[in-house]
């Protein structure tokens, strides 16, 4: 009987939190929420750009990359 009660409670992993979250999210001002997420996405991309620029600078450095071996 316990198995039957377990399966009838909720088969969804979120136990109904998804629809409640969606309802609450619709109460927010969509323009401000969208602006916030757009700004966050831009900041993430800037972070990736910084990582790439650092890698490019590291690989582009001039200087000795190894040792010279004289072959006779």
Secondary structure, 3 states (H helix, E strand, C coil): CHHHHHHHHCCCCCCCHHHHHHHHHHHCCHHHHHHHHHHHHHHHHHHHHHHHHHHHHHHHCCCCCCCCCCCC
